């Protein structure tokens, strides 16, 4: 099943996808947009472009599991997105530590400076998707 993951940010939103085999999560790009409604429209366009059958929206919970303003923004984005792509299910996925994991990965690959800023959000989306794919594999086996 083709799945697309979203790491929603205030100015940059990362996008990652996997193919039908659900084996590899690949970062594919970043939406640079500050307006939530414009960001959501661009996410909907990406979902159609990548022929996503599920969209996984990162849910930034606090370390204690509670939800703050950022989580509410992600839920609002998912709600708006659902209105634009009603035929594609949207799953909320706990994204705690995804940006930190992306930072570790980019450090290991020596990705620095301007290039790092351009790819960290897409890499975070790929990490979110990897977690979701592992869950699907373990619950559908």
C-alpha positions in Angstrom: 0.0 0.0 0.0 1.3 3.5 -0.8 1.6 5.5 2.3 2.6 9.2 2.8 3.8 10.6 6.1 3.7 14.3 7.1 5.9 16.1 9.6 4.0 19.3 10.1 6.0 22.4 11.0 5.4 26.1 11.4 7.4 27.1 8.2 8.5 23.8 6.7 6.5 20.5 6.5 8.3 17.3 5.6 6.9 14.6 3.3 8.0 11.0 3.0 6.5 8.1 1.1 6.8 4.3 0.7 5.8 2.1 -2.1 3.3 -0.7 -2.2 5.8 -3.1 -0.6 5.9 -1.0 2.5 9.6 -1.7 2.9 11.4 1.6 2.5 10.3 5.1 3.8 11.9 7.7 1.6 12.0 11.4 2.3 10.7 13.2 -0.9 10.5 16.9 -0.1 9.6 19.8 2.1 6.6 22.2 1.8 7.8 25.7 2.7 4.7 27.5 3.8 3.6 29.3 6.9 -0.2 29.4 6.3 -1.9 26.3 7.7 -4.6 26.2 5.1 -2.1 26.6 2.2 0.1 23.9 3.8 -2.8 21.5 4.0 -3.7 22.2 0.3 -0.2 21.4 -0.7 -0.2 18.2 1.4 -3.4 17.2 -0.4 -1.8 17.8 -3.7 1.2 15.7 -2.6 -1.1 12.9 -1.5 -2.7 12.8 -4.9 0.7 13.1 -6.7 2.2 10.2 -4.8 -1.1 8.2 -5.1 -1.2 7.8 -1.3 -3.7 5.3 0.0 -3.1 6.4 3.6 -1.7 9.6 5.0 0.1 9.4 8.3 0.2 12.8 10.1 2.8 13.1 12.8 1.3 13.9 16.2 3.9 15.8 18.4 3.0 14.7 21.9 4.9 15.9 25.0 7.4 13.5 26.5 4.8 12.6 29.2 2.3 11.7 26.5 0.1 14.7 26.9 -0.9 16.9 24.0 -0.1 20.6 23.7 -0.6 23.3 21.1 1.5 21.7 18.5 -0.5 18.4 18.7 -3.7 20.4 18.4 -2.3 22.1 15.3 -1.6 18.7 13.8 -5.1 17.5 14.6 -6.6 20.6 13.0 -4.4 20.1 9.9 -5.6 16.4 9.7 -9.2 17.6 10.0 -8.8 20.2 7.2 -6.9 17.6 5.1 -9.7 15.1 5.5 -12.1 17.6 3.9 -9.8 17.9 0.9 -9.0 14.2 0.4 -12.1 12.4 1.9 -11.2 9.2 0.0 -7.8 8.8 1.7 -7.7 7.7 5.4 -5.6 9.9 7.7 -3.9 8.3 10.6 -2.4 10.3 13.5 1.0 8.9 14.6 3.1 9.7 17.7 6.2 11.5 16.4 8.0 12.0 19.7 11.8 12.1 19.1 11.5 12.0 15.2 13.4 15.3 14.8 16.0 14.2 17.2 16.4 10.9 15.3 16.6 12.8 12.1 19.4 15.0 13.6 21.4 12.0 14.6 21.0 10.5 11.1 22.1 13.8 9.4 25.0 14.0 11.8 26.1 10.5 10.8 25.9 11.4 7.1 27.7 14.7 7.7 24.8 16.7 6.3 25.3 20.3 7.5 24.4 23.9 7.0 21.8 25.0 4.4 21.4 21.4 3.0 20.6 20.1 6.5 17.9 22.8 6.9 16.3 21.7 3.6 16.2 18.0 4.4 15.7 17.6 8.2 11.9 17.9 8.0 11.6 15.3 5.1 13.9 13.0 7.1 11.7 13.4 10.2 8.7 12.5 8.0 10.6 9.4 6.9 11.3 8.4 10.5 7.6 8.9 11.3 6.8 6.6 8.4 9.3 4.0 9.4 7.7 3.8 12.9 4.2 3.4 11.3 5.4 0.8 8.8 7.0 -1.2 11.7 3.7 -1.1 13.6 1.8 -2.3 10.5 4.2 -5.1 9.9 4.0 -6.3 13.5 0.2 -6.0 13.7 -0.5 -7.6 10.2 1.9 -10.5 10.4 
